[in-house]
Amino acid sequence: MTTLTLDTVVKRYKGQAVLDHLSLDVADGETLVLFGPSGAGKSVLLRLVAGVIEPDEGKVLIGGKDMTDVDAEHRGIGMAFQNFALFPHMDAFKNIATPLEATRSSGDAIKAGVQKVAKLLKIDHVLTHHPKALSNGQKQRTALARALVGAPPLLLLDDPLRNVDAKLRFEMRLELPRLLAAQGATVVYVTQDYKEAMALGDRIAVMAAGRIHQIGTPEEIYTAPATIEIARLFGDPTINLLDVTPKPEAGGVSVQLSDVRIVLPDIPAAVAGKACVLGLRPEAVTFVAADKPGAIPVSVEAETPLNEKTVTLVLTARGREILVSRPAGTPGPNSGPAHIAVDGSHAFLFDKASGALIAREGNCSGTRGEAA
């Protein structure tokens, strides 16, 4: 059983904490995605787990064993670095084969293993090429193949699809989970692409400034973001954020847009009268007929077709901007006056001062802070 535990680890550079008392548990066979902006500490965390660097405080446990002081080569880890780290004097085949050669696998087993993973990653035609003859995308896939070929029990993947073209990246989002599941590996996967995080992760840990601010399934992160900043990171187009002051309502609170009341069920009545921010996903806002109950009058300012969807910018009566997203081909106004509807049960309410999500009563989706 290969589990990973980080126990209040700290890593400092020049007195600045890059990882700040961070704790994390990854279950056997789980794919955990580390997601967050550049500088959050994601790559440092991977290097610390790999044994390339040591923590200033805390412990690293793999399979229940304290590996904090164990050298990298004895940790049984496969890792694909963001910067490729290929051997320049070896062709792609030999680069990929190095983990198998280290375990003294037979020549036939090495050839079969390399060919299998190279074909999956669509680099089987460049196996005789040296790194200087490979494109950045091919180098990235060669490094990924080397990490995968030995089927290590723990895989650390540092943004391995960053330099891959869009079509192949889409295909790999479908193929990688199948391969990882087949290998039964425990995986920590770093990315700055929220779509990749949601496609690949059993759970997502959202990092910023060396700490984990929320951890949960992709659905939990999307439907119950712990903070305004996390809500902004997930979704395209970005979430609508509007300053509001809730009023008490039976079974919750209400807010107003263009003088139309929107009931937010199950929100604690204690937030009434406080400065808050209303969060509306663009796909949760719909165009409706003017006579529909709860219809909110708006004016359409612009429309942008985006292949699979159409995004419309509308203004409320008081000039507040709202993005509306609908599937491509769905009828909707492209100019002039219109009306929208908002389902309050799909809206978020955040505390304006702290940015924290105001949880609905009885809803405990997701986890905040450093978590298991």
C-alpha positions as CSV (number, residue, x, y, z in Angstrom):
1,M,0.0,0.0,0.0
2,T,1.5,3.3,-1.1
3,T,0.1,6.3,0.7
4,L,1.7,9.7,1.1
5,T,1.6,11.9,4.2
6,L,3.1,15.3,4.7
7,D,3.1,16.2,8.3
8,T,3.3,20.0,9.0
9,V,6.2,20.5,6.5
10,V,8.0,23.8,6.3
11,K,10.5,24.9,3.6
12,R,12.1,28.3,3.7
13,Y,14.3,30.1,1.2
14,K,16.1,33.2,2.5
15,G,13.9,33.2,5.6
16,Q,10.7,33.2,3.5
17,A,8.4,30.2,4.0
18,V,7.6,28.6,0.6
19,L,5.8,25.8,2.3
20,D,4.1,27.0,5.5
21,H,3.3,24.2,8.0
22,L,1.6,22.2,5.2
23,S,-0.1,18.9,6.0
24,L,-1.6,16.5,3.4
25,D,-2.7,12.9,3.0
26,V,-2.9,11.1,-0.3
27,A,-4.6,7.7,-0.3
28,D,-3.3,4.6,-2.0
29,G,-4.1,4.6,-5.7
30,E,-5.5,8.2,-5.6
31,T,-4.7,10.9,-8.1
32,L,-4.4,14.2,-6.2
33,V,-4.0,17.4,-8.2
34,L,-2.1,20.3,-6.8
35,F,-3.6,23.4,-8.4
36,G,-2.8,27.1,-7.9
37,P,-1.0,30.1,-9.4
38,S,2.6,30.3,-10.1
39,G,4.6,30.7,-6.9
40,A,2.1,28.8,-4.8
41,G,4.8,26.2,-3.8
42,K,3.5,23.3,-5.9
43,S,6.8,22.3,-7.5
44,V,8.7,22.8,-4.3
45,L,6.3,20.4,-2.6
46,L,7.0,17.8,-5.3
47,R,10.7,18.1,-5.0
48,L,10.4,17.8,-1.2
49,V,8.4,14.5,-1.6
50,A,10.9,13.3,-4.2
51,G,13.8,13.9,-1.8
52,V,15.5,16.4,-4.1
53,I,15.2,19.0,-1.3
54,E,14.7,18.5,2.5
55,P,12.1,20.1,4.7
56,D,13.2,22.6,7.4
57,E,10.5,21.2,9.6
58,G,8.0,18.3,9.5
59,K,8.0,14.8,8.0
60,V,7.4,13.0,4.7
61,L,5.9,9.6,5.1
62,I,5.5,7.2,2.1
63,G,3.6,3.9,2.7
64,G,3.6,4.8,6.4
65,K,7.4,5.0,6.6
66,D,9.3,8.1,7.5
67,M,11.3,9.0,4.4
68,T,12.3,12.5,5.5
69,D,16.0,11.6,5.6
70,V,16.0,8.9,2.9
71,D,17.9,9.8,-0.3
72,A,15.8,10.3,-3.5
73,E,17.0,7.2,-5.3
74,H,15.7,5.0,-2.5
75,R,12.2,6.4,-2.3
76,G,10.8,4.3,-5.2
77,I,9.3,7.4,-6.9
78,G,8.7,8.2,-10.5
79,M,8.8,11.9,-11.4
80,A,8.4,14.0,-14.5
81,F,10.0,17.4,-14.0
82,Q,8.7,20.6,-15.6
83,N,12.1,21.2,-17.1
84,F,12.3,17.8,-18.8
85,A,15.7,16.8,-17.2
86,L,16.6,14.5,-20.1
87,F,20.0,13.0,-20.7
88,P,21.4,14.9,-23.7
89,H,23.7,12.1,-24.8
90,M,20.9,9.5,-24.9
91,D,18.2,9.1,-27.5
92,A,14.6,9.2,-26.5
93,F,14.4,5.4,-26.2
94,K,17.3,5.2,-23.8
95,N,16.0,8.1,-21.8
96,I,12.7,6.4,-21.3
97,A,14.3,3.1,-20.6
98,T,16.5,4.2,-17.7
99,P,14.1,3.2,-14.9
100,L,13.8,-0.3,-16.4
101,E,17.5,-0.6,-16.8
102,A,18.0,0.4,-13.2
103,T,15.9,-2.6,-12.1
104,R,17.8,-4.9,-14.5
105,S,14.8,-5.8,-16.6
106,S,15.4,-8.0,-19.6
107,G,16.1,-6.5,-23.1
108,D,12.7,-7.7,-24.4
109,A,10.9,-6.3,-21.3
110,I,12.6,-2.9,-21.8
111,K,11.7,-2.8,-25.4
112,A,8.1,-3.7,-24.9
113,G,7.7,-1.3,-22.0
114,V,9.2,1.6,-23.8
115,Q,7.2,0.9,-27.0
116,K,3.9,0.7,-25.1
117,V,4.3,4.0,-23.2
118,A,5.8,5.8,-26.2
119,K,2.8,4.7,-28.4
120,L,0.4,6.0,-25.8
121,L,2.1,9.4,-25.7
122,K,2.5,9.5,-29.5
123,I,6.3,9.7,-29.5
124,D,7.1,6.2,-30.8
125,H,8.2,7.7,-34.1
126,V,11.0,9.8,-32.4
127,L,12.5,7.1,-30.1
128,T,15.9,7.3,-32.1
129,H,16.1,11.1,-31.7
130,H,18.3,12.8,-29.2
131,P,16.7,15.6,-27.0
132,K,18.2,18.4,-29.1
133,A,16.2,17.1,-32.1
134,L,12.9,16.9,-30.2
135,S,10.4,19.7,-29.9
136,N,9.5,20.9,-26.4
137,G,6.3,19.0,-26.5
138,Q,8.2,15.8,-27.5
139,K,10.7,16.4,-24.7
140,Q,7.9,16.8,-22.2
141,R,6.3,13.6,-23.3
142,T,9.6,11.7,-23.2
143,A,10.1,12.8,-19.6
144,L,6.5,11.7,-18.8
145,A,7.1,8.4,-20.5
146,R,10.2,7.9,-18.4
147,A,8.2,8.5,-15.2
148,L,5.5,6.1,-16.3
149,V,7.4,3.2,-17.8
150,G,8.6,1.6,-14.6
151,A,5.1,1.7,-13.1
152,P,6.4,3.1,-9.8
153,P,3.9,3.0,-6.9
154,L,4.2,6.8,-6.3
155,L,4.2,9.2,-9.3
156,L,5.0,12.9,-9.1
157,L,4.0,14.8,-12.3
158,D,5.0,18.4,-12.5
159,D,2.7,20.0,-15.1
160,P,3.6,17.3,-17.7
161,L,1.3,18.5,-20.4
162,R,2.3,22.2,-20.3
163,N,4.2,22.1,-23.7
164,V,1.9,19.7,-25.4
165,D,-0.3,21.0,-28.2
166,A,-4.0,21.5,-27.5
167,K,-5.3,18.4,-29.4
168,L,-2.9,16.0,-27.7
169,R,-3.5,17.6,-24.3
170,F,-7.2,17.0,-24.7
171,E,-6.5,13.4,-25.7
172,M,-4.1,12.9,-22.8
173,R,-6.7,14.1,-20.3
174,L,-8.8,11.1,-21.4
175,E,-6.0,8.6,-21.7
176,L,-3.8,9.4,-18.6
177,P,-6.5,8.6,-16.0
178,R,-7.0,5.2,-17.6
179,L,-3.2,4.5,-17.6
180,L,-2.7,5.6,-14.1
181,A,-5.7,3.6,-12.9
182,A,-4.3,0.5,-14.7
183,Q,-1.0,0.9,-13.0
184,G,-2.6,1.4,-9.6
185,A,-0.2,4.3,-8.8
186,T,-0.6,6.9,-6.2
187,V,-0.2,10.2,-8.1
188,V,0.5,13.8,-7.2
189,Y,-0.1,15.9,-10.3
190,V,0.7,19.6,-10.6
191,T,-1.1,21.9,-13.0
192,Q,-2.2,25.5,-13.5
193,D,-5.0,24.5,-15.8
194,Y,-8.3,24.2,-14.0
195,K,-9.8,22.0,-16.7
196,E,-6.9,19.6,-16.4
197,A,-7.3,19.6,-12.7
198,M,-10.9,18.7,-12.9
199,A,-10.4,16.1,-15.6
200,L,-7.6,14.2,-13.9
201,G,-8.0,14.6,-10.1
202,D,-9.8,12.3,-7.8
203,R,-9.4,15.3,-5.5
204,I,-7.9,18.8,-6.0
205,A,-5.8,20.6,-3.4
206,V,-5.9,24.4,-4.1
207,M,-2.6,26.0,-3.1
208,A,-1.6,29.6,-2.6
209,A,1.3,31.1,-0.7
210,G,2.7,27.8,0.5
211,R,-0.6,26.6,2.0
212,I,-3.6,24.5,1.0
213,H,-6.7,26.6,1.1
214,Q,-9.2,24.0,0.0
215,I,-9.2,20.3,-0.8
216,G,-12.0,18.2,-2.2
217,T,-13.4,16.5,-5.3
218,P,-13.6,18.5,-8.5
219,E,-17.4,18.8,-8.0
220,E,-16.9,20.0,-4.4
221,I,-14.4,22.6,-5.4
222,Y,-16.6,23.9,-8.3
223,T,-19.9,23.9,-6.5
224,A,-18.7,25.1,-3.1
225,P,-15.5,27.2,-3.5
226,A,-14.1,28.1,-0.1
227,T,-13.2,31.6,-1.1
228,I,-13.8,34.2,-3.7
229,E,-10.3,33.7,-5.1
230,I,-10.9,29.9,-5.5
231,A,-14.2,30.7,-7.2
232,R,-12.4,32.9,-9.7
233,L,-9.8,30.2,-10.5
234,F,-12.4,27.7,-11.6
235,G,-14.6,28.4,-14.6
236,D,-14.5,29.9,-18.1
237,P,-15.9,32.5,-18.4
238,T,-15.1,33.6,-14.9
239,I,-17.7,33.8,-12.1
240,N,-19.8,37.0,-11.8
241,L,-19.2,38.7,-8.5
242,L,-21.6,41.4,-7.3
243,D,-21.6,43.4,-4.0
244,V,-24.9,42.8,-2.1
245,T,-26.4,43.3,1.3
246,P,-28.7,40.4,2.1
247,K,-32.1,40.8,3.8
248,P,-33.8,38.3,6.1
249,E,-36.1,35.9,4.4
250,A,-38.0,32.8,5.5
251,G,-35.7,29.8,5.1
252,G,-32.7,32.0,4.1
253,V,-31.9,35.5,2.9
254,S,-32.6,37.5,-0.2
255,V,-30.7,40.0,-2.4
256,Q,-31.8,42.3,-5.2
257,L,-30.7,42.7,-8.8
258,S,-32.5,45.5,-10.8
259,D,-34.9,45.7,-7.9
260,V,-35.9,42.1,-8.3
261,R,-35.7,39.9,-5.2
262,I,-33.6,36.7,-5.4
263,V,-34.0,34.2,-2.5
264,L,-30.9,32.4,-1.4
265,P,-32.2,29.3,0.5
266,D,-30.5,27.9,3.6
267,I,-28.2,30.8,4.1
268,P,-27.9,31.6,7.8
269,A,-30.1,34.6,8.8
270,A,-27.1,36.1,10.7
271,V,-25.6,37.4,7.5
272,A,-28.5,39.7,6.9
273,G,-27.4,43.4,6.7
274,K,-23.7,42.5,6.3
275,A,-21.6,43.4,3.3
276,C,-21.4,40.3,1.1
277,V,-20.5,39.3,-2.5
278,L,-22.9,37.3,-4.6
279,G,-21.3,34.7,-6.9
280,L,-23.1,33.6,-10.0
281,R,-21.6,31.2,-12.5
282,P,-22.4,32.4,-16.0
283,E,-24.0,29.1,-16.9
284,A,-26.4,29.5,-13.9
285,V,-27.8,32.6,-15.4
286,T,-30.4,32.2,-18.2
287,F,-32.4,34.3,-20.6
288,V,-36.2,34.2,-19.9
289,A,-39.3,35.9,-21.1
290,A,-40.3,39.2,-19.5
291,D,-43.4,37.7,-18.0
292,K,-41.7,34.9,-16.2
293,P,-41.8,35.3,-12.4
294,G,-38.5,36.6,-11.1
295,A,-37.4,37.9,-14.5
296,I,-34.6,40.5,-14.1
297,P,-34.5,43.3,-16.7
298,V,-31.1,43.8,-18.3
299,S,-29.6,45.3,-21.5
300,V,-27.5,43.2,-23.8
301,E,-24.1,44.9,-24.5
302,A,-22.1,42.3,-26.4
303,E,-22.2,38.6,-27.5
304,T,-19.2,36.4,-28.1
305,P,-19.5,33.0,-29.8
306,L,-17.0,30.5,-28.3
307,N,-17.5,27.4,-30.4
308,E,-19.4,25.2,-27.9
309,K,-21.0,28.1,-26.0
310,T,-22.1,31.7,-26.5
311,V,-21.2,34.2,-23.8
312,T,-23.3,37.4,-23.5
313,L,-22.4,40.5,-21.5
314,V,-25.5,42.2,-20.0
315,L,-26.0,45.2,-17.7
316,T,-28.5,45.5,-14.9
317,A,-30.6,48.5,-14.3
318,R,-27.9,50.0,-12.1
319,G,-25.1,49.2,-14.6
320,R,-23.7,46.1,-13.0
321,E,-22.1,43.7,-15.5
322,I,-23.1,40.0,-15.7
323,L,-21.9,37.3,-18.0
324,V,-24.4,34.8,-19.3
325,S,-23.3,31.5,-20.9
326,R,-25.5,29.2,-22.9
327,P,-24.8,26.3,-25.2
328,A,-24.0,27.2,-28.8
329,G,-27.1,27.2,-31.0
330,T,-29.4,28.0,-28.1
331,P,-31.6,31.0,-28.9
332,G,-31.0,34.2,-27.0
333,P,-30.9,38.0,-27.5
334,N,-27.8,39.6,-29.0
335,S,-28.7,43.3,-28.4
336,G,-31.2,45.6,-26.7
337,P,-33.4,44.9,-23.7
338,A,-33.7,41.4,-22.3
339,H,-34.5,39.5,-19.1
340,I,-32.5,37.0,-17.1
341,A,-33.3,34.6,-14.3
342,V,-31.1,33.4,-11.4
343,D,-31.6,30.3,-9.4
344,G,-30.8,31.3,-5.9
345,S,-30.0,27.7,-4.9
346,H,-27.1,27.7,-7.3
347,A,-25.7,31.1,-6.2
348,F,-22.8,31.6,-3.8
349,L,-22.6,34.2,-1.0
350,F,-19.2,35.3,0.3
351,D,-18.3,37.5,3.2
352,K,-16.9,40.6,1.6
353,A,-14.3,41.3,4.3
354,S,-12.7,37.9,4.5
355,G,-13.7,36.5,1.1
356,A,-14.8,33.3,2.7
357,L,-17.8,31.3,1.4
358,I,-20.9,31.6,3.6
359,A,-21.9,27.9,3.8
360,R,-25.5,26.9,3.4
361,E,-26.9,25.2,6.5
362,G,-26.4,21.5,6.4
363,N,-23.8,21.8,3.6
364,C,-20.3,20.6,4.4
365,S,-19.0,20.1,0.8
366,G,-15.2,20.3,0.5
367,T,-12.6,21.0,3.1
368,R,-10.8,24.2,4.0
369,G,-7.2,24.4,5.2
370,E,-4.5,21.8,5.2
371,A,-6.5,18.6,5.2
372,A,-6.6,14.8,4.7
